[in-house]
Amino acid sequence: MSCNILVVDDEKELADVLELYLTGEGCTVHKCYTGGQALECIEHAQLDLAILDVMLPDADGFELCKKIREKFWYPVIMLTAKGTEVDKITGLAIGADDYITKPFHPLEVVARVKSQLRRYRLYNNAAPGQETPVQAYEIRGLTINRDSHKCFLFGKELSLTPIEFEILWYLCGRQGSVVSSEELFEAVWGEKFLKNNNTVMAHIGRLREKLEEPARNPRFIKTVWGVGYTIEA
């Protein structure tokens, strides 16, 4: 698993442990203990993924995530000690791809990193010499192309994270059907859905913002209360 990973955590022992496990998987780890150090690294290092602690002495992970999303679309995993739904929803709403609640086992982080990198590379890099058939949907001014991993709304390109792209692609592929949060989560994240999981809702909210959806009557992703989400035929 060759990659460059940013780890930002003011708990030096924890950052050291993550570095140990990730380097053991072949990763190069850029370790930072403050928001200032992290910003410098974000600007100058060629990164493939970032792991950000929410609580830092001079900043917070949410602000760092916002800075990353201004220029880059590699995966971002948030670390939170609070374990509250507010933290999780906030992180996902500003563009994070995943979150892990402290305390955690380092192997869980490694597994999440591998999962995010597989997804990111799958949708951003075609294998050399591999011909991939063009796959696209066009729905009322929305165009999404899996081959190029690009999405346009009335001709304007949308900047979607890999997770956001997958959610929209999945819903477009099931246009006219209602997809439950459980089905969507397990299809996109590849993990078992647990009750009271607001991950899907947070990402849907972010997608609607990018699609410039009116709150009361969205054109594309509609909520079927108590059932799930649909893009009407």
PyMOL commands that set and color helices and strands:
alter all, ss='L'
color gray80, all
select helices_A, chain A and resi 12-23+35-44+61-71+85-93+106-124+162-173+181-188+199-210
alter helices_A, ss='H'
color red, helices_A
select strands_A, chain A and resi 3-8+27-32+49-53+76-80+98-101+136-139+142-145+150-153+156-158+221-224+228-231
alter strands_A, ss='S'
color yellow, strands_A
deselect
rebuild
show_as cartoon
